[in-house]
Amino acid sequence: MNFEIVTTENFNGVSCNFYSDEGQIFMTRNQIGNALGYNDPNRAIKDIHMRHKERLDKFSRMAQIAPTSKGGTQEAYLYSQRGVFEICRWSQQPKADAFMDWVWDIVEAYRSGTLQPTRKPLTPQNDFSTLCVQVNEIERELDNFYDRLNALEEAMSHTRPATTLAYIGMEQKPIIDPIRDNIERLAVLYDDGSNGYNVTFRKVYLAMGVDWKNRRTRFRNKKGNKTPPSNIQLIESDKKLLKLFIEKVEHLIAEADGNR
């Protein structure tokens, strides 16, 4: 017997694999029990089976299915669509009728050739691969969010009084002046009309060659903050970053002057 997953569908938050063999649809004992809401799915369906053994034996079989995380196969008890319907008929669970109707619709769609899988087959490998893709997507979204947050922070920094900004060093000099004065000079050369000179700031950040994502993580862990800092906050809190920022701005100013 060659059981293949034809689709994975969702019933009230429970993922259910549908297997095919010789034109018939099968479901595992465990997934049927989960979908029906039993606390011990395997045991509950097995009890129903044993009470109606003569009927259910012909609608069920033990088989090797879906690869495991170790690359092999796993043994599972499967029921044909008739078996699933019989179990629902004898089950006292409130979801039994709704689940039976749901399975019927999927079986009919499979037989008519109109089945459109809503998910890829649910296997350990696919779940892990999907999770990795989702994590990467979330990281990209967070990076984009931080970029937008930085842009807003930098735009606001030009409207804040210097007394509200961070101070560094023993001399207690407000550091917004060198940042603002230098960036304004460069923005004029770039003819940057963006809000808060965001375009110019981003060019400077890129020229600095700093791993901003790593810096934000380290700063947040050190300070115990839930919200990641903006790039401007990192520069304000670090003398070396401030020095590097000013050096890169001056270099870009000289470069832009030379190209005029």
N, C-alpha and C positions, 0 to 999 in steps of 0.2 A: 504494500500500500504506500502511495506517495502523497502524503498530506502537504498541501501548500496553502499558505495564507493568501487569501484573495482580497481581504480588506480588514482594517481595524476600525471599528465604529465605537461611538461613545453613548452609553445609556446611563443617564443621570449621574454623570461624572465617573462612571466605570468603563475603562477601556476593554473592549471585547474583540478578540481575534476570531475571524471566521475562516475555517479551513475547508478546502475542497478536495474531494477524492471521488473519481468516477462519476462526476456530475452532481454529487450530493454535497450539502453544506454541513459542517460539523462545528461544535463548540466544546471546549473543555469543561470538565466537571467543576473545576475551581472557578472559572469565569462565570459560569451559570449561577453558582452559589453566591458569588460576589454581587452580581447584578441583581439577584433577588433579595439581597440585603441580609444574608445569614452571617452570624458572628463567626461561625466555623464552616466556611463554604464547602469544603471537601466532605466533611463529616455529614453535613445536612443533606447533601445530594446523595451521598452513599446510603444514608438511612432510607430516603425515599426509594432508591433503587432496590434495596433489599426487601422493602415491603411490597414492591411490585416487580420482583425479579423476573418472573416469567414474561412479563410484558416488555420490560426495558432491556433485557439481555439482547434482544434482536435489533434494538435501535442504538446499541453502544458497542464500543470496542476499545481495547488498549492499543496504543500506537506510539511510535517515536515521532516527535514533532520538533518544530523550531529549534535552531541552534541555541545552545546555552552560551553564557559568557566565556566558557572555556573552549568553545569551538565545536563541541559535540552536539548530541541531541538529547532531549529529555523525554522520559516516558510519561504519558498522560492518558487519562480516561476521557474519551470523547463520545459525544452523543450527536446523532443525526438530527435534522430538523424535526423529525417525528418524535425523537426522544426528548428534545427540548420542550416540545408542546405537551408531551405526556407529563413531564416533570412539573411544568407550570400548572397543569390541570390538577395535580395532586398536592401542590404546594399551598400552604395556608398564608403565604406572605402577601402583604397588601399590593406589592408591585407585580405580582404574578401575571395578571391579565394584561397590564401595560407592556410588560416585557415580552409576553407571547406575541402581542400585536406588532411590536417593534421588530422582533426576529422574523415574523411572517413577511413584513414589508421588505426587509433586506433579502430574504430568500427569493421573493418574487422578482425583485430588481435584478438579482443575479441570474435567474432563469431567463428573464426577458432580455438580458444583455444591456440593461440600462444602469447597472450598478456603477456609481461614481465614488470610489474610495475617498473618505474624508481625511484619512491619515495614511502614512506609510505603515506597512506591517510592524507590529509592536514586537521587537526582539531586543535583547540586551544591547547588541551592537548598535542597532539603529537608535535606541534610546540614548546611548552615550554620545553617538555622533550628533544627534539632534541637540543634545544638551550643550555640546561644545560650540555648535553653530550659534545657539541662542546666547551663550555667554559672550562670544565674540561680538554679536550684534549689540548686546547690552553695553559692552565696553566702548564700542564705537559711539553709541548714543550718549553715553556719559561724557566722552571726550568732546562731542559736539556741544553738549550742555555746558561743560566747563568753558569752552571757547566763547559761547554766548554770554556766560556769566562774567568772564573776563572783560568782554567788550563793554558790558553794562557798567562794571566796576570802574573801568578806565574812563568811560564817559562821565560818570558821576564824580570822579576824582578831580576833574577840572572845575567843578562847581562847589566843592567842599572848602571850607576855610582851612588854612594850613594848620590851625590849632587843633583840628579834629583828627589829624593824621598821626601816624606812628612816628616816634622819634628813635633814633639809634645813636650809640656812641655817648661818650662822656660830655661832649660839648652841647648836647641837647639841641641840635640844629634840625629844623623841619626839613625832611628830605624831599618833599613834594616839589620844591623850587627847582633843583637840578633836573628832576624828571620832567617837569612841565616845560621849563625853559628850553631844554635840549630837544624835546620831542616836537615842540612848536616850530623850532628852526628847521628841523628835518621835514616836518609836514608841509611847510611853505615850499620847500624845494621839490617835494613830491606832488605839489598841488593837490593835497589830500583834503577833500571836502567832506569826508565821512564823519559821522557823529563821534566826537571825542577823539578824533584822529585814530580810529580803530585800525584802519589799513596800515598806517605807519607803525603803530604799536606792534602789530603782528609781524611786520617785516623785521623789526628789531628783535623780537622774540626768536624768530627763525635764525637770524644771524648770530644770536648768542649761543646757539647749539646746546641749549640746556634741555635735559629730560624733564619737562614740566610735569608730566604725569607722575613720575617718581618723586619729584620734589613735593607735589601736593600731598601725596600719600604719606611721606615722611613727616611733613609739617603737621598734618592732621593727627597722625599717631602721637607725635611729640606733645602737641597741645591738648589732645583728647577731644578735639572738635568733631562734630558730626558732619558739618558742612566744609567741603574742601575750600582752601583759600584761592583767591584769584592770583594771577601772575604778579599783579602790581603789589599785592600784599606780601608775596614772597620776596620781592625786590626790596620793599620797605623794611623788611625784618632781617635782611642779610647784607652786611657791608660789602662782601665780595660780589654778590649779585648786583648790588647797586653800582659798584665800580665797573663791573663788566658791562652793565647796561649803558652807562655813560660813555665808555670806551667805544662800544659798537655804534652808538648814535653818532659820536664824533667821526668815526670812520666812515659811516654812511653819508654824513654831511659832506665830508671831503670828497667822497666818491661822486656824490650828486653834483657838487660844485664843479668838479672836473669834467662832467659830462654836459655842462650847460654851454 
